[in-house]
Amino acid sequence: MTMFVNKMIAEKRRYKQYKARVKQLPANYLTAIEALERYFMHFGPGDGDNLVSMLEDLADLFEQSVADQTPIREVVGDDPVEFADEFLRNYPEGQWIQREQRRLITAIDNATGTATGTDSPRGQEQ
């Protein structure tokens, strides 16, 4: 139980550090990163450690963009959803959708007496 509590405290500390970092960004970059963060909270990793790691990487990207004077549109492109979804693909661990996909595959396999034998979210068609 103590390890769990310590992990939660460490994740909360890292998240607070991330929030302090992004507050230092120029207003328009802060607005963009907060919008991405909101999107990631819905579709990103469901566990704290993976989520915070992803957000820290996002902060790194935006801090570097500010330092290089890279416009936001050059960072996210013309389609922010496409950017966000591509960014999320780098952090598949802990995503609720993948857990649910695996759960669905397992349930159907159990119901039909088949097994895909794969750990990927999407099993082989049978």
C-alpha positions in Angstrom: 0.0 0.0 0.0 2.9 2.3 0.8 4.4 1.9 -2.7 1.0 2.8 -4.2 0.7 6.0 -2.1 4.3 6.9 -2.9 3.7 6.4 -6.6 0.6 8.6 -6.5 2.5 11.3 -4.7 5.3 11.2 -7.2 2.9 11.4 -10.1 1.1 14.4 -8.6 4.4 16.1 -8.0 5.4 15.5 -11.6 2.1 16.8 -12.8 2.4 20.0 -10.8 5.9 20.5 -12.2 4.5 20.1 -15.7 1.8 22.6 -15.0 4.4 25.1 -13.7 6.4 24.6 -16.8 3.5 25.3 -19.2 2.5 28.4 -17.3 5.8 29.9 -18.4 4.9 29.5 -22.1 3.6 32.6 -24.1 -0.2 32.9 -23.9 -1.0 31.5 -27.3 1.3 28.4 -26.8 -0.3 28.0 -23.3 -3.8 28.1 -24.9 -2.7 25.5 -27.5 -1.1 23.1 -25.0 -4.1 23.4 -22.6 -6.4 22.4 -25.5 -4.2 19.4 -26.3 -4.1 18.5 -22.7 -7.9 18.5 -22.5 -8.1 16.2 -25.5 -5.4 13.9 -24.1 -7.3 13.6 -20.8 -10.1 12.0 -22.7 -8.2 9.8 -25.2 -4.7 9.4 -23.7 -3.3 7.0 -21.2 -5.5 6.3 -18.3 -2.8 5.7 -15.8 -1.0 8.6 -14.1 2.6 7.7 -14.9 2.1 7.3 -18.7 -0.2 10.4 -18.8 2.4 12.6 -17.0 5.2 11.2 -19.2 3.2 12.1 -22.3 2.4 15.6 -21.0 6.1 16.2 -20.1 7.0 15.3 -23.6 4.4 17.7 -24.9 5.8 20.4 -22.7 9.3 19.7 -24.1 8.0 20.0 -27.6 6.3 23.3 -26.9 9.2 24.8 -25.0 11.5 23.9 -27.8 9.1 25.4 -30.3 9.0 28.7 -28.3 12.8 28.7 -28.1 13.1 28.1 -31.9 10.3 30.6 -32.6 8.4 27.9 -34.4 4.7 28.9 -35.0 2.1 26.8 -33.4 0.6 25.8 -36.8 4.0 24.4 -37.8 4.0 22.3 -34.7 0.4 21.0 -34.9 -0.2 21.4 -38.6 -3.5 22.2 -40.3 -5.4 19.5 -38.5 -4.9 19.6 -34.7 -6.9 16.4 -34.2 -4.6 14.5 -36.6 -1.6 15.9 -34.7 -3.1 14.9 -31.3 -4.0 11.4 -32.5 -0.5 10.9 -34.0 1.1 12.2 -30.8 -1.1 9.7 -28.8 0.1 6.8 -30.9 3.5 7.2 -29.2 1.8 6.4 -25.8 -0.4 3.4 -26.3 0.2 1.9 -22.8 -2.7 2.7 -20.5 -5.1 4.0 -23.1 -8.6 3.0 -22.0 -9.6 2.3 -25.6 -7.0 -0.4 -26.0 -7.9 -2.0 -22.7 -11.6 -2.1 -23.9 -10.6 -3.4 -27.3 -8.6 -6.3 -25.6 -11.6 -6.9 -23.3 -14.0 -7.1 -26.3 -11.7 -9.5 -28.2 -11.3 -11.7 -25.2 -15.1 -11.8 -24.5 -15.9 -12.7 -28.1 -13.1 -15.3 -28.2 -14.5 -16.8 -25.0 -18.1 -16.7 -26.4 -17.0 -18.4 -29.7 -14.4 -20.8 -28.3 -11.6 -19.2 -30.3 -8.4 -17.5 -29.3 -6.5 -14.9 -31.3 -3.3 -15.4 -29.3 -2.3 -11.8 -29.7 -1.6 -9.0 -27.3 -2.4 -6.3 -29.8 -5.6 -4.4 -29.3 -7.0 -5.7 -32.5 -6.8 -9.5 -33.0 -6.6 -11.4 -36.2 -9.9 -11.8 -38.1 -11.3 -15.3 -37.7 
